[in-house]
Amino acid sequence: MTPLRALLDRRERVVLMGVLNCTPDSFSDGGMFGDEAAALTRAKALFAAGAAVIDVGAESTRPGSTPVSARDQIARLGGIIRAIAATGALVSIDTTQPEVAEFALGEGAVAVNTVSLEPAAELGAVAARHGAALVLMHSRGSMSDMVGFSVYADEGYRDVVAEVGREWSEAAGRALAAGLPRESLVLDPGLGFAKNAKQSVAICARLGELCALGFPVLVGPSRKSFLARVALPEGPLAPPDERLGGTIAAVLACVAKGAAIARVHDVAAVAQAIAVDEAIHGAPRGIDPGRRHA
């Protein structure tokens, strides 16, 4: 059993995953945590605020971003993963590159978080060798193609939830065929990735259908542009650091539908919202008291 699976099995509420971008160009916090001292300080703050998992990335996945070589990603990471793991937090590596995943898992990461279905087999094999989890996110196309990508139009999907489920399941099959145990897989529907605001909202509203596939579901609505577009259908979008209200609303909605993990930047605020939501409803929502999500 992977450490992430063990955490999810014993959880009493949604698991929070804190975002740590060791990049110069991420859409929300690029350039803020590029050196190891700043990154470790941020990781400790996220952990103290309630993030059981720290998701470390060395390549921006914002729409329109350009790929970063495995060598450069590894250089950006340096010794930060080992340092974070020493604090007691679980660490996931946000990458699509098998070489980066190998490095990070060797440094103490316990999960690989990929924003593309394409390397499912390669990353599944890497994760299997290390006894690690694989968070497999649905998307279509590359990050550099994402600006103006055709599926941002409503007609890009006939039924976005059904198509996400089918395409994700096909990629999951490739990871399983590469040797990854079924219990090591996590489903991320890819909110905002090759999906417009209407499509992302539909996934949040119908998340239970994806949970029914039998895998723990991770959602990552944090600070994404679809939140601002829902609030203001026309005109300029609110900047990423002004999307906390939408982030919290989306997280609570997804938790109520069964999300097991929420990947967020603003851990303290989201943790507070979840605690209040639980107090109001008398119990954590989305968790069947008779069983635990994998």
Secondary structure in CASP SS format (residue, H / E / C, confidence):
PFRMAT SS
TARGET T0000
AUTHOR 0000-0000-0000
METHOD secondary structure of the structure
MODEL  1
M C 1.00
T C 1.00
P H 1.00
L H 1.00
R H 1.00
A H 1.00
L H 1.00
L H 1.00
D H 1.00
R H 1.00
R C 1.00
E C 1.00
R C 1.00
V C 1.00
V E 1.00
L E 1.00
M E 1.00
G E 1.00
V E 1.00
L E 1.00
N E 1.00
C C 1.00
T C 1.00
P C 1.00
D C 1.00
S C 1.00
F C 1.00
S C 1.00
D C 1.00
G C 1.00
G C 1.00
M C 1.00
F C 1.00
G C 1.00
D C 1.00
E H 1.00
A H 1.00
A H 1.00
A H 1.00
L H 1.00
T H 1.00
R H 1.00
A H 1.00
K H 1.00
A H 1.00
L H 1.00
F H 1.00
A H 1.00
A H 1.00
G C 1.00
A C 1.00
A C 1.00
V E 1.00
I E 1.00
D E 1.00
V E 1.00
G E 1.00
A C 1.00
E C 1.00
S C 1.00
T C 1.00
R C 1.00
P C 1.00
G C 1.00
S C 1.00
T C 1.00
P C 1.00
V C 1.00
S C 1.00
A H 1.00
R H 1.00
D H 1.00
Q H 1.00
I H 1.00
A H 1.00
R H 1.00
L H 1.00
G C 1.00
G C 1.00
I H 1.00
I H 1.00
R H 1.00
A H 1.00
I H 1.00
A H 1.00
A C 1.00
T C 1.00
G C 1.00
A C 1.00
L E 1.00
V E 1.00
S E 1.00
I E 1.00
D E 1.00
T C 1.00
T C 1.00
Q C 1.00
P H 1.00
E H 1.00
V H 1.00
A H 1.00
E H 1.00
F H 1.00
A H 1.00
L H 1.00
G H 1.00
E C 1.00
G C 1.00
A C 1.00
V C 1.00
A E 1.00
V E 1.00
N E 1.00
T E 1.00
V C 1.00
S C 1.00
L C 1.00
E C 1.00
P C 1.00
A H 1.00
A H 1.00
E H 1.00
L H 1.00
G H 1.00
A H 1.00
V H 1.00
A H 1.00
A H 1.00
R H 1.00
H H 1.00
G C 1.00
A C 1.00
A E 1.00
L E 1.00
V E 1.00
L E 1.00
M E 1.00
H C 1.00
S C 1.00
R C 1.00
G C 1.00
S C 1.00
M H 1.00
S H 1.00
D H 1.00
M C 1.00
V C 1.00
G C 1.00
F C 1.00
S H 1.00
V H 1.00
Y H 1.00
A C 1.00
D H 1.00
E H 1.00
G H 1.00
Y C 1.00
R C 1.00
D C 1.00
V H 1.00
V H 1.00
A H 1.00
E H 1.00
V H 1.00
G H 1.00
R H 1.00
E H 1.00
W H 1.00
S H 1.00
E H 1.00
A H 1.00
A H 1.00
G H 1.00
R H 1.00
A H 1.00
L H 1.00
A H 1.00
A C 1.00
G C 1.00
L C 1.00
P C 1.00
R H 1.00
E H 1.00
S H 1.00
L E 1.00
V E 1.00
L E 1.00
D E 1.00
P C 1.00
G C 1.00
L C 1.00
G C 1.00
F C 1.00
A C 1.00
K C 1.00
N C 1.00
A H 1.00
K H 1.00
Q H 1.00
S H 1.00
V H 1.00
A H 1.00
I H 1.00
C H 1.00
A H 1.00
R C 1.00
L H 1.00
G H 1.00
E H 1.00
L H 1.00
C H 1.00
A C 1.00
L C 1.00
G C 1.00
F C 1.00
P C 1.00
V E 1.00
L E 1.00
V E 1.00
G C 1.00
P C 1.00
S C 1.00
R C 1.00
K C 1.00
S H 1.00
F H 1.00
L H 1.00
A H 1.00
R H 1.00
V H 1.00
A H 1.00
L C 1.00
P C 1.00
E C 1.00
G C 1.00
P C 1.00
L C 1.00
A C 1.00
P C 1.00
P H 1.00
D H 1.00
E H 1.00
R C 1.00
L H 1.00
G H 1.00
G H 1.00
T H 1.00
I H 1.00
A H 1.00
A H 1.00
V H 1.00
L H 1.00
A H 1.00
C H 1.00
V H 1.00
A H 1.00
K C 1.00
G C 1.00
A C 1.00
A C 1.00
I E 1.00
A E 1.00
R E 1.00
V E 1.00
H C 1.00
D C 1.00
V H 1.00
A H 1.00
A H 1.00
V H 1.00
A H 1.00
Q H 1.00
A H 1.00
I H 1.00
A H 1.00
V H 1.00
D H 1.00
E H 1.00
A H 1.00
I H 1.00
H H 1.00
G C 1.00
A C 1.00
P C 1.00
R C 1.00
G C 1.00
I C 1.00
D C 1.00
P C 1.00
G C 1.00
R C 1.00
R C 1.00
H C 1.00
A C 1.00
END
